[in-house]
Amino acid sequence: MTLTIDEAIDRIPHWANATDLKISPLTGGITNANFRIEVNGDVFVLRIPGADTELLGIVRSAECAVSQVAGEIGIGPEVFYVIEPEGYLVTSFIEGYPPSPEELGQPNNIRRVADVIRRIHKMDPIPETFSPFRVVEDSTEIAHQFKIDFPDNFGWLIEQMNVAETALQKSPFTPRLCHNDLLNANFLDDGQIRILDWEYAGMGDPVFDLANFSVHHEFNDEQDHWLLESYFGEVTAANWARIKLLKVISDFREGMWAMVQIGISKLEFDFRGYGDKFFARTAQGMQGEKWQQWLKDVCLDSKAYQA
């Protein structure tokens, strides 16, 4: 059962005798409840996960472990305490600002983010794995259990996804630790780029992180070129096709995330409208000559995208 904010605070021994503790909610999250905690002259963030978030593929033990390392090496906020066994995180509050999508889309910031992503991919392996294809499949089963209505073209979307996975498998990747949720809300800038929210961290395709970052910030071809060049040092037909295919698959995964949220979330948010937006983008991406060309080009050079 989800703890209340007061119950969670009572579980943190460091704050047992605090007399000046102040709590204020943080806005913006659509999975968890986040709170700013001021205590003993320091500022922290306490996150209380939403109900049934394991159905979204979140493994709290893995998230906590990766968050700890990310904080230690300066990529994310430092972990102050973990409420066990629930896995509620208390982290340092970073006095930075959330850069806008337009700002992160500038060449210099694309290079900065690429550098951070490369550091993530050099972190030690963890037992958890992540595949956007398996997420779509698992989410489909869960959404059916909740009797959620699917898009009329869902069968065709699945067919195209399977074609893309087959093409991508012709150039197998080296699994790396990936963040897998690089939407704009998960970035802060305090003089260096910090990345928040490691709920979906797992061993996966490093190009998916690039694609996920790109598609969430609506990058155009020029920006994708900057991103690939910043990460790999060059742009090839193979890594170009891979990022383009995975941008479409990332949108499909996002739409399916919304389908599960329709069934489990208690938050007041239009998950149906959110999902429809990403299903429409997925369908658009899977149509036309470019999609067919990417399917051909992705296996031209298996070494071009190895991290």
PECORGI-V813003 format. One record per residue. N is the residue number from 1. RES is the residue in three letters. PSI is psi in radians with two decimals (none if undefined). D_LAST is the distance of its C-alpha to the last C-alpha in Angstrom with 2 decimals. Layout:
# PECORGI-V813003
N:RES:PSI:D_LAST
N:RES:PSI:D_LAST
This chain:
# PECORGI-V813003
1:MET:2.44:40.34
2:THR:2.33:38.81
3:LEU:2.61:40.27
4:THR:2.92:42.07
5:ILE:-0.70:41.05
6:ASP:-0.70:44.08
7:GLU:-0.68:43.36
8:ALA:-0.78:39.78
9:ILE:-0.65:41.05
10:ASP:-0.31:43.68
11:ARG:0.00:40.98
12:ILE:1.80:39.52
13:PRO:-0.51:41.68
14:HIS:-0.38:40.74
15:TRP:0.20:42.57
16:ALA:-0.66:45.60
17:ASN:0.30:48.05
18:ALA:2.37:46.64
19:THR:-0.13:49.44
20:ASP:0.59:47.61
21:LEU:2.24:44.84
22:LYS:2.37:44.09
23:ILE:2.29:42.10
24:SER:2.37:40.96
25:PRO:2.56:38.78
26:LEU:2.37:35.61
27:THR:2.91:35.23
28:GLY:-0.49:32.34
29:GLY:2.54:30.95
30:ILE:0.30:31.53
31:THR:-0.70:30.56
32:ASN:2.89:31.79
33:ALA:2.21:34.62
34:ASN:2.46:33.68
35:PHE:2.44:36.21
36:ARG:2.21:36.57
37:ILE:2.08:38.48
38:GLU:2.16:40.42
39:VAL:2.31:41.87
40:ASN:0.58:43.29
41:GLY:-0.04:42.11
42:ASP:2.83:38.42
43:VAL:2.33:36.47
44:PHE:2.96:34.16
45:VAL:2.22:32.67
46:LEU:2.18:33.69
47:ARG:2.24:32.10
48:ILE:1.95:34.07
49:PRO:2.65:32.15
50:GLY:2.96:33.91
51:ALA:2.52:35.62
52:ASP:0.48:33.91
53:THR:-0.20:30.38
54:GLU:-0.42:29.18
55:LEU:-0.24:29.90
56:LEU:0.04:27.04
57:GLY:0.26:24.65
58:ILE:2.24:24.68
59:VAL:1.85:24.77
60:ARG:-0.61:26.33
61:SER:-0.69:25.76
62:ALA:-0.73:21.97
63:GLU:-0.79:22.21
64:CYS:-0.73:24.44
65:ALA:-0.78:22.33
66:VAL:-0.69:19.15
67:SER:-0.69:21.48
68:GLN:-0.83:22.99
69:VAL:-0.75:19.84
70:ALA:-0.66:18.72
71:GLY:-0.67:22.28
72:GLU:-0.60:22.42
73:ILE:0.08:19.54
74:GLY:0.18:20.86
75:ILE:-0.67:18.41
76:GLY:-3.12:21.09
77:PRO:2.59:24.82
78:GLU:2.46:26.13
79:VAL:2.15:27.50
80:PHE:-0.68:31.24
81:TYR:2.63:32.33
82:VAL:2.15:31.52
83:ILE:1.98:34.48
84:GLU:2.61:34.42
85:PRO:0.05:34.50
86:GLU:-0.47:33.81
87:GLY:0.55:30.60
88:TYR:2.30:31.84
89:LEU:2.38:29.90
90:VAL:2.08:31.68
91:THR:2.89:29.47
92:SER:2.62:30.34
93:PHE:2.08:31.28
94:ILE:2.15:29.26
95:GLU:1.17:31.62
96:GLY:-2.91:29.37
97:TYR:2.65:29.60
98:PRO:1.92:27.67
99:PRO:2.49:26.40
100:SER:2.81:27.37
101:PRO:-0.68:25.13
102:GLU:-0.68:26.68
103:GLU:-0.76:25.85
104:LEU:-0.30:22.18
105:GLY:-0.01:22.11
106:GLN:2.58:23.18
107:PRO:-0.76:20.93
108:ASN:-0.71:21.06
109:ASN:-0.55:20.22
110:ILE:-0.72:17.33
111:ARG:-0.69:15.86
112:ARG:-0.77:16.87
113:VAL:-0.73:15.29
114:ALA:-0.68:11.91
115:ASP:-0.72:12.24
116:VAL:-0.74:13.25
117:ILE:-0.69:10.54
118:ARG:-0.67:7.97
119:ARG:-0.69:10.65
120:ILE:-0.78:10.94
121:HIS:-0.17:7.54
122:LYS:-0.02:8.74
123:MET:2.77:12.01
124:ASP:2.60:13.70
125:PRO:2.71:13.69
126:ILE:2.88:16.72
127:PRO:-0.49:18.94
128:GLU:2.51:18.66
129:THR:2.80:16.59
130:PHE:2.23:16.26
131:SER:2.16:16.65
132:PRO:-0.47:18.34
133:PHE:-0.75:20.26
134:ARG:-0.58:21.76
135:VAL:-0.77:22.54
136:VAL:-0.79:24.53
137:GLU:-0.82:26.33
138:ASP:-0.73:27.19
139:SER:-0.58:28.29
140:THR:-0.80:30.45
141:GLU:-0.75:32.28
142:ILE:-0.75:32.86
143:ALA:-0.65:34.08
144:HIS:-0.69:36.46
145:GLN:-0.59:37.83
146:PHE:0.05:38.67
147:LYS:0.73:40.19
148:ILE:2.43:38.15
149:ASP:2.30:38.87
150:PHE:2.74:36.04
151:PRO:2.63:35.65
152:ASP:-0.53:37.80
153:ASN:0.35:34.91
154:PHE:-0.70:32.76
155:GLY:-0.71:33.13
156:TRP:-0.69:31.89
157:LEU:-0.75:28.84
158:ILE:-0.72:27.98
159:GLU:-0.80:28.58
160:GLN:-0.64:26.22
161:MET:-0.75:23.50
162:ASN:-0.65:23.95
163:VAL:-0.75:23.79
164:ALA:-0.74:20.45
165:GLU:-0.71:19.01
166:THR:-0.74:20.46
167:ALA:-0.75:18.94
168:LEU:-0.57:15.39
169:GLN:-0.28:15.95
170:LYS:-0.29:16.71
171:SER:1.34:13.04
172:PRO:2.54:11.77
173:PHE:2.86:8.30
174:THR:2.01:7.05
175:PRO:2.37:8.65
176:ARG:2.77:7.80
177:LEU:2.17:10.74
178:CYS:2.71:11.27
179:HIS:-0.84:14.45
180:ASN:0.20:15.34
181:ASP:1.01:18.41
182:LEU:0.89:17.80
183:LEU:2.88:21.28
184:ASN:-0.61:23.27
185:ALA:-0.23:25.39
186:ASN:0.31:22.56
187:PHE:2.45:22.19
188:LEU:2.63:24.53
189:ASP:2.02:24.97
190:ASP:0.56:27.09
191:GLY:-0.40:26.07
192:GLN:2.74:22.44
193:ILE:2.17:20.37
194:ARG:2.53:20.81
195:ILE:2.27:19.49
196:LEU:2.97:22.03
197:ASP:1.57:22.52
198:TRP:0.54:20.06
199:GLU:-0.59:22.10
200:TYR:0.27:19.47
201:ALA:2.41:16.71
202:GLY:2.93:15.26
203:MET:2.17:12.56
204:GLY:-2.84:11.16
205:ASP:2.05:9.04
206:PRO:-0.49:6.70
207:VAL:-0.41:8.39
208:PHE:-0.67:11.57
209:ASP:-0.75:11.47
210:LEU:-0.79:11.44
211:ALA:-0.73:14.08
212:ASN:-0.77:16.04
213:PHE:-0.79:16.32
214:SER:-0.87:17.34
215:VAL:-0.58:19.87
216:HIS:-0.37:21.44
217:HIS:0.17:22.13
218:GLU:0.85:23.35
219:PHE:2.53:21.37
220:ASN:-3.08:22.82
221:ASP:-0.69:21.34
222:GLU:-0.75:21.56
223:GLN:-0.66:19.70
224:ASP:-0.66:16.87
225:HIS:-0.79:16.77
226:TRP:-0.73:16.65
227:LEU:-0.85:13.82
228:LEU:-0.71:11.52
229:GLU:-0.67:12.84
230:SER:-0.65:12.41
231:TYR:-0.82:8.71
232:PHE:-0.37:7.80
233:GLY:-0.14:11.22
234:GLU:2.83:12.59
235:VAL:2.17:13.61
236:THR:2.91:14.15
237:ALA:-0.61:16.29
238:ALA:-0.84:13.65
239:ASN:-0.43:11.15
240:TRP:-0.82:14.49
241:ALA:-0.66:15.94
242:ARG:-0.79:13.16
243:ILE:-0.61:13.38
244:LYS:-0.74:17.13
245:LEU:-0.76:17.61
246:LEU:-0.40:15.77
247:LYS:-0.72:17.85
248:VAL:-0.75:20.87
249:ILE:-0.61:19.83
250:SER:-0.72:19.19
251:ASP:-0.69:22.76
252:PHE:-0.80:24.06
253:ARG:-0.72:22.66
254:GLU:-0.69:24.30
255:GLY:-0.70:27.53
256:MET:-0.56:27.62
257:TRP:-0.74:27.02
258:ALA:-0.63:30.15
259:MET:-0.75:32.06
260:VAL:-0.70:31.68
261:GLN:-0.59:32.64
262:ILE:-0.66:35.79
263:GLY:-0.54:36.81
264:ILE:-0.41:36.03
265:SER:2.49:35.99
266:LYS:0.01:39.11
267:LEU:2.62:37.94
268:GLU:1.61:39.72
269:PHE:2.51:37.03
270:ASP:1.34:37.06
271:PHE:-0.53:34.32
272:ARG:-0.84:35.93
273:GLY:-0.67:35.69
274:TYR:-0.81:32.12
275:GLY:-0.74:31.15
276:ASP:-0.66:33.19
277:LYS:-0.78:31.37
278:PHE:-0.53:27.97
279:PHE:-0.68:29.51
280:ALA:-0.73:31.03
281:ARG:-0.67:27.78
282:THR:-0.83:26.16
283:ALA:-0.74:29.11
284:GLN:-0.72:29.04
285:GLY:-0.50:25.39
286:MET:-0.02:26.11
287:GLN:2.61:29.09
288:GLY:3.11:29.58
289:GLU:-0.58:28.36
290:LYS:-0.77:24.98
291:TRP:-0.81:23.92
292:GLN:-0.65:25.15
293:GLN:-0.71:23.39
294:TRP:-0.68:19.97
295:LEU:-0.59:20.69
296:LYS:-0.71:21.41
297:ASP:-0.35:18.62
298:VAL:-0.41:15.62
299:CYS:0.29:15.86
300:LEU:-0.58:16.64
301:ASP:1.72:13.54
302:SER:-0.32:11.23
303:LYS:-0.23:9.00
304:ALA:-0.43:8.82
305:TYR:0.16:6.17
306:GLN:2.29:3.81
307:ALA:none:0.00
